[in-house]
Amino acid sequence: MASDYVQVWKKMKYPELKKISDDELRNIISNNAAKVLAMPTNATASQVSEMYQLRGEQEAAAQILAERKEKRDKISASIRKWKEHEEEIPYKNFVKLKTASSANGQLVSAILEDEGDMSATELSGWCEEMSALDDSVFKLLLDELVMERVLAIKDGKYRLMHVCTPTLYPERPVEWGTRLLKQAGINELGLYHLILIIMDTENEPVNAASIREKRDSYSWLQGQNGIMKENFAADGRMIINCLQEMYKNKIIERLMIDGAPAEDPFYFFYRLGSYDNLTHVEEKKNPVVDGAVTATHAMDEQQCRNEILNYMKNENGVLVTLNDIKSGCPKISEMSNQSVIAVIRRMTEDKILLRTVGENLRPYYSLVKKES
């Protein structure tokens, strides 16, 4: 009979207790246990009634904690399975991006990454490789890069959205995500930036609930990159809105995580090729990405810089193109254009080379003159 009274209180308290935190539930369990133990052996009727209530409340709290743990364990197992799946996907079977992985596709990406938005005419005239392409071939190249979601078109100009990396994930996801948010016209970036950093650092899918659990350990970010104190107090709805906005702009993608609540799904960084709207699907050759070279033509960046520097010194101030540099430097002639461009870009940033754009919109390079 006593058990029936306890179950009645348990059912009554359950909906109310579901609204409070795990720590509060644990406090209820420990406090109620202490109160029950303190009851006298010759308890009055009112004390016995109170004891039933305490035990019912205690059991309700314990059940809610057990249900939450089961759900967390289910989510954790699903995330582990997702991670294993990501790591085990054979690269040659996952990649479907014929154009993005091609030499010309990567060159277009490198140009736009360096220069920003450009029209088809500006792209075509940027270097010899582009201008040498037949108009129909060049148009098809750009159309397929748009279809593969590497590029997007806005106001008649092509914009780089995703770079084809070996993992198909962005190399610098926080910087990349912030750039896409700015392009989408979003100016208040503090909470977005915090979410991106948490996702990148934790390197696993997140939802609003997990972000709220983790964010206190990132409090040292306050005051950096627009992250304000109030961002650490954002409620679940605000975080969900940010996640949905990033999902809409193809910065993150929604994942099927077993146990995740329908109103608060999990997300992770958008992976290029993770969609099924490609008209051509074939194995992709391993790409050469920013600054990297193939094993056959391995050369570290310093060797490449020295080779370019020696060639430029011999040219004695003459303006030269990318093709001139590759032709004049036998050791780097077989490197991809994207790799050479990456090294040249860093040499211009280091004020070793000077980049000049000619009337034909093609870039020319010369040595920076040192002051005597």
C-alpha positions in Angstrom: 0.0 0.0 0.0 2.8 2.4 0.9 4.3 1.7 -2.6 1.1 2.8 -4.2 1.3 6.2 -2.4 4.9 6.6 -3.5 4.0 5.9 -7.1 1.2 8.4 -7.0 3.6 11.1 -5.8 6.2 10.0 -8.4 3.7 10.5 -11.3 2.6 13.9 -9.9 6.2 15.1 -9.5 7.6 13.7 -12.7 6.4 16.5 -15.2 7.5 19.2 -12.8 11.0 17.8 -12.3 11.6 17.2 -16.0 12.0 21.0 -16.3 15.0 21.3 -14.0 18.7 20.5 -14.4 20.6 17.3 -13.6 22.4 19.0 -10.6 19.1 20.1 -9.1 17.7 16.5 -9.5 20.7 15.1 -7.8 20.3 17.5 -4.9 16.6 16.5 -4.6 17.6 12.8 -4.4 20.3 13.4 -1.7 18.3 15.8 0.3 15.1 13.7 0.2 17.1 10.6 1.2 18.5 12.5 4.2 15.0 13.7 5.2 13.6 10.2 5.0 16.4 8.7 7.1 15.7 11.5 9.7 12.1 10.4 10.1 11.3 9.0 13.5 10.3 5.4 13.8 7.0 6.4 15.4 6.2 8.9 12.7 2.9 10.7 12.8 0.4 10.3 9.9 1.4 13.7 8.4 5.1 12.7 8.7 4.3 9.3 6.9 2.5 11.2 4.2 5.5 13.6 3.8 7.8 10.5 3.6 5.7 9.1 0.7 6.0 12.5 -1.1 9.8 12.6 -0.5 10.3 9.1 -1.8 8.0 9.7 -4.8 9.9 12.9 -5.7 13.2 11.0 -5.2 12.1 8.2 -7.5 10.9 10.6 -10.1 14.2 12.5 -10.1 16.1 9.2 -10.3 14.0 8.1 -13.3 14.5 11.4 -15.1 18.3 11.2 -14.6 18.4 7.6 -15.8 16.4 8.5 -18.9 18.6 11.5 -19.6 21.7 9.3 -19.2 20.3 6.7 -21.6 19.6 9.4 -24.2 23.1 10.9 -23.8 24.6 7.4 -24.1 22.6 6.8 -27.2 23.7 10.1 -28.7 27.3 9.5 -27.7 27.3 6.1 -29.3 25.7 7.5 -32.5 28.4 10.3 -32.6 31.2 7.7 -32.2 29.7 5.7 -35.0 29.5 8.8 -37.2 33.2 9.5 -36.5 34.2 6.0 -37.3 32.2 6.2 -40.5 33.9 9.4 -41.5 37.3 8.0 -40.9 36.6 4.8 -42.6 35.1 6.2 -45.8 37.5 5.3 -48.6 38.5 8.6 -50.2 38.3 7.2 -53.7 34.7 6.1 -53.1 33.4 9.2 -51.3 34.7 11.8 -53.7 32.4 12.6 -56.6 33.7 15.9 -57.7 35.3 15.6 -61.1 35.6 19.3 -61.9 36.5 20.5 -58.5 39.4 18.1 -58.3 40.7 18.9 -61.8 43.7 21.1 -62.3 41.6 23.9 -63.8 38.9 23.6 -61.1 41.6 24.0 -58.4 43.1 26.9 -60.3 39.8 28.7 -60.3 39.4 28.1 -56.6 42.9 29.4 -55.9 42.3 32.5 -58.0 39.0 33.4 -56.2 40.5 32.6 -52.8 43.2 35.1 -53.5 41.3 37.8 -55.4 37.7 37.6 -54.1 34.6 37.7 -56.4 35.3 37.9 -60.1 33.3 37.9 -63.3 33.7 35.3 -66.0 35.6 37.8 -68.1 38.0 38.7 -65.2 38.6 35.0 -64.5 39.2 34.2 -68.1 41.9 36.9 -68.4 43.6 36.3 -65.1 46.2 33.9 -66.4 47.3 32.1 -69.5 45.7 28.8 -68.5 42.3 30.3 -68.3 42.5 32.5 -71.4 43.8 29.5 -73.4 40.5 27.6 -72.8 37.8 27.7 -75.5 34.8 29.8 -74.5 32.5 26.8 -74.4 35.0 24.7 -72.3 35.5 27.6 -69.9 31.7 28.2 -69.5 31.3 24.4 -68.8 34.1 24.6 -66.2 32.3 27.3 -64.3 28.9 25.8 -64.7 30.1 22.5 -63.2 31.9 24.2 -60.4 28.6 25.9 -59.5 26.8 22.6 -59.7 29.3 20.9 -57.5 28.8 23.8 -55.0 32.4 25.0 -55.2 31.3 28.3 -56.6 28.2 30.5 -56.4 27.1 33.4 -58.6 26.0 36.7 -57.2 25.5 39.9 -59.1 27.2 38.5 -62.2 30.3 37.4 -60.3 31.6 34.1 -59.2 32.2 33.6 -55.5 34.2 30.8 -53.9 32.1 28.8 -51.5 34.0 25.6 -50.9 37.6 24.4 -51.6 38.2 20.8 -52.6 40.6 19.6 -49.9 41.8 16.1 -49.2 39.2 15.6 -46.5 36.5 17.7 -48.4 36.1 19.7 -45.2 37.3 23.4 -45.0 40.9 23.7 -43.9 40.2 26.7 -41.6 36.6 26.1 -40.8 36.1 29.1 -38.4 37.6 31.6 -40.8 35.8 30.0 -43.7 32.4 30.0 -41.9 32.8 33.6 -40.8 33.5 34.6 -44.4 30.4 32.9 -45.7 28.3 34.5 -42.9 29.6 38.0 -43.9 28.8 37.3 -47.5 25.2 36.4 -46.4 24.9 39.8 -44.8 25.1 38.7 -41.2 26.9 41.3 -39.1 26.3 40.2 -35.5 28.8 37.3 -35.5 29.7 36.9 -31.9 27.4 33.9 -31.1 28.1 32.4 -34.6 31.8 32.7 -34.0 31.6 31.0 -30.6 29.6 28.1 -32.1 32.1 27.6 -34.9 35.0 27.6 -32.5 33.4 25.0 -30.2 32.5 22.8 -33.2 36.1 23.1 -34.6 37.8 22.6 -31.2 35.6 19.7 -30.1 35.8 18.2 -33.7 32.4 16.6 -33.3 28.7 17.3 -34.1 27.0 19.7 -31.8 23.4 20.9 -31.1 22.1 23.7 -29.0 22.0 21.6 -25.8 25.7 20.4 -26.2 26.8 23.9 -27.0 25.2 25.2 -23.8 27.0 22.4 -21.9 30.4 23.1 -23.4 30.5 26.9 -23.7 31.5 27.8 -20.2 34.9 26.3 -20.8 35.4 28.8 -23.7 34.8 31.9 -21.5 38.3 33.0 -22.2 37.2 33.9 -25.7 35.1 36.8 -24.4 36.1 40.1 -26.0 37.6 38.3 -29.0 36.2 38.4 -32.6 33.0 40.0 -31.5 32.2 37.3 -28.8 30.4 39.1 -26.0 29.4 38.2 -22.4 25.8 37.8 -23.5 26.8 35.1 -26.0 27.6 32.8 -23.2 24.1 33.3 -21.8 22.2 32.8 -25.1 19.2 30.5 -24.7 18.5 27.4 -26.7 16.3 29.1 -29.2 19.0 31.7 -30.1 21.5 29.0 -30.6 19.1 26.9 -32.7 18.5 30.0 -34.9 22.2 30.4 -35.5 22.6 26.8 -36.4 19.7 27.0 -38.8 21.1 30.1 -40.4 24.5 28.4 -40.9 22.7 25.3 -42.3 20.8 27.5 -44.8 24.1 29.0 -46.0 25.8 25.6 -46.4 28.3 26.2 -43.6 27.1 23.2 -41.6 25.0 20.2 -42.5 22.4 18.5 -40.4 23.2 14.9 -39.3 21.2 11.9 -38.4 22.2 11.3 -34.8 20.3 8.6 -33.0 18.6 9.9 -29.9 18.7 13.6 -30.8 15.5 15.5 -30.2 13.7 16.5 -33.4 13.6 20.2 -32.3 17.3 20.3 -31.6 19.2 18.2 -34.2 23.0 17.9 -34.5 25.2 19.6 -37.1 28.7 19.5 -38.3 30.8 21.4 -40.9 29.5 21.1 -44.5 31.5 18.5 -46.4 31.9 19.1 -50.1 30.4 16.3 -52.1 27.9 15.3 -49.3 24.9 15.6 -51.5 23.4 13.6 -54.4 22.6 16.1 -57.1 25.7 15.5 -59.2 25.1 14.5 -62.8 28.6 13.0 -63.0 29.9 10.7 -60.3 33.3 9.2 -60.7 36.4 8.6 -58.7 38.5 11.6 -58.0 42.3 11.9 -58.4 44.0 13.0 -55.2 44.2 16.7 -55.5 47.1 19.0 -54.8 45.9 21.6 -52.3 47.0 24.9 -51.1 50.8 24.7 -50.8 51.0 21.0 -51.1 52.8 18.9 -53.8 52.5 15.3 -54.8 54.9 12.6 -53.5 56.5 12.4 -57.0 57.4 16.0 -57.0 57.9 16.6 -53.3 59.6 19.9 -52.5 59.3 21.9 -49.4 58.2 25.5 -49.6 61.6 26.9 -48.8 63.2 25.1 -51.7 60.4 26.4 -53.9 60.9 30.0 -52.7 64.6 29.8 -53.3 64.1 28.5 -56.8 61.7 31.4 -57.6 63.9 33.9 -55.9 67.0 32.9 -57.9 65.0 33.0 -61.2 63.6 36.5 -60.3 67.0 37.8 -59.6 68.2 36.7 -63.0 65.3 38.5 -64.6 66.6 41.7 -63.1 63.3 43.5 -62.5 61.4 42.3 -65.5 57.7 41.7 -65.0 57.0 38.0 -65.4 53.8 35.8 -65.3 53.1 32.6 -63.5 53.9 30.6 -66.7 57.2 32.5 -67.0 58.2 31.5 -63.5 57.3 27.8 -64.0 59.2 27.7 -67.3 62.2 29.4 -65.8 62.3 27.1 -62.7 62.8 23.5 -63.9 62.5 22.1 -60.4 59.0 23.4 -59.9 57.8 23.2 -63.5 55.7 20.1 -62.8 54.1 21.4 -59.6 50.4 22.3 -59.9 49.5 25.9 -60.6 47.6 26.1 -57.3 50.7 25.0 -55.3 53.0 27.5 -57.0 50.4 30.3 -56.7 50.1 29.6 -52.9 53.9 30.0 -52.5 54.0 33.1 -54.7 51.1 34.6 -52.6 53.1 34.1 -49.4 56.2 35.6 -51.0 54.1 38.7 -51.9 52.8 38.9 -48.4 56.4 38.7 -47.1 57.2 41.6 -49.4 59.7 39.5 -51.4 57.7 39.8 -54.7 55.5 42.6 -56.0 52.3 41.6 -57.7 51.0 43.9 -60.5 47.8 43.5 -62.5 48.2 44.4 -66.2 45.5 45.9 -68.4 44.5 42.4 -69.5 43.8 41.7 -65.8 46.7 39.1 -65.7 49.0 39.2 -62.7 52.7 40.0 -63.2 55.4 39.6 -60.6 58.7 41.3 -60.0 61.2 41.5 -57.1 60.6 44.1 -54.5 63.3 46.7 -54.7 65.3 47.0 -51.6 66.2 50.4 -50.3 69.9 51.1 -50.3 
